[in-house]
Structures are given as C-alpha cells and as structure tokens.
Amino acid sequence: MPVNAPVSDACLEQTFRSARTRNGWIERDVPETLVRASYDLLRLGPTSANCCPARFVFLHTEAAKNRLAPFLTEGNRAKTLASPWVAIVAWDWNFHEKIPELFPHNPGAKDWFEAEPARQEHGFRNGSLQGAYLIVAARMMGLDCGPMSGFDKAGVEEEFFQGDDRMKDWKVNFLCNIGYGDDTKLKPRNPRLSFQDACAIL
C-alpha cells in the first residue's frame, strides 16, 4: 500500500518555520478567492463526529472593520483596521443540529451533544481546532495571520450576531487578521518549549 511522504521542505518553511504571528501589513489586497480557498481546506480537518461547529465571519470592507473597532483593546485596534481581512472565529451553540447531515451513517450522534456541558466542551474544543486549521490553511495559500484575543466578546456577539437569525446562537472564540505581513513590524521570535519539556513518550 502506498504511504504518504512528508510534504516539501518549502511547504514546511512557509507554513510553520518562517511563518509568524503578524502585527503589521503591507498595502496589498487579498482576493476573496484565497479566503474561500482557505475555508475549503480547513473544513476538511477532523472534528468529533464530524460536528464542524466553527463558524466564520470575514470582515473585508472598511465599514465592517469599523463596526469591530470599538470592541478591540487599544493595542489591537490599529493593526486590525489595517488588515485586509479580519476573521471572527466563532462556534455555533446549536452545532449538533447539523450532525444528521454531517454524520449520516449515525444521525443519532446528535443526541451526544444535547446536554449543555457536552455541547460547551465539544463545541468550543472542535471550533478551536477549526480556527487553528484556518491559520494553517491560510498560510498554505501564501497568506499571513495575526490571531488574537484582546476584545470585548459580548460586544462583538451583540454587534455581529444578534441581528441575524442564522447567527444568533454563535459564540466568539477569537479573532484572526489575514493579509500579507509587513516584515519590518516583526519582533524576534519568542522561545518555544523543546520536545523534552513539552512531551512524553510512554
């Protein structure tokens, strides 16, 4: 049976080794096709019972980003307004309602998530996974990302979700700026834990 080989070193370099969390952007627009392509990749990543709880609101227009600005901490405001795209990464409290469609060989798996504690745990966990897949997918599309906390969660939900029946049960996880990063705004990379410090083999 054929076995997958590691991806190219250039791919690893672009996606992880040279990729950085971005705080500044060059003035170059990102076509919507690349944002859509990033979603089409991330949606293929695994989630529990294929529950796919993540939801994404992509802000591109100046008007949309200005709606977000009042809810950002001061340190996040300027870089977010300058970013070509901002993703509000959220998850749907009622994600389990789509499980019969997404997990058709066992539609009864919907019942696994009826209880609120299970819904909170699995929705947030798997939504976070999908948010991470967005970062990796966007990098593979040649884009840079600036994921961040530092915002008024309740305010963002009220502003963007409560006026839309489709989104009224969505919950914000984090924000992610997307564009082409300005290398002049980079600081030295912070340390990471070694395998010895962070891992165990039993």
RABELHU-V52639 format. One line per field, one symbol per residue. ss: DSSP state (A for helix, B for strand, O for the rest). phi: phi as a letter, one per 40 degrees, with the letter a starting at -180 (. if undefined). A space follows every 10 residues. Layout:
ss: ???
phi: ???
This chain:
ss: OOOOOOOOAA AAAAAAAOOO BOOOBOOOOO OAAAAAAAAA AAOOOOOAAA OOOBBBBBBO OAAAAAAAAO OBOAAAAAAA AAOOBBBBBB BBOOAAAAAA AAOAAAAAAA AAAOOAAAAA AAAAAAAAAA AAAAAAAAAA OOOBBBBBOO BOAAAAAAAA OOOOOOOOOB BBBBBBBBBO BOAAAOOOOO OOOOAAAAOO OO
phi: .cbccdcccc cccccbcccb ccbabccacb cddccccccc ccccccadff cfccbbbccb ccccccccdc cccdcbcccc cccdbbcccb acdbdccccd ccbccacccd ccbccdcccc ccccccccdc cccdcccccc cgcbbbcacg acdccccccb bccbdcbcbc bcbabacbib ccccccbdcc cbccdccbba bb
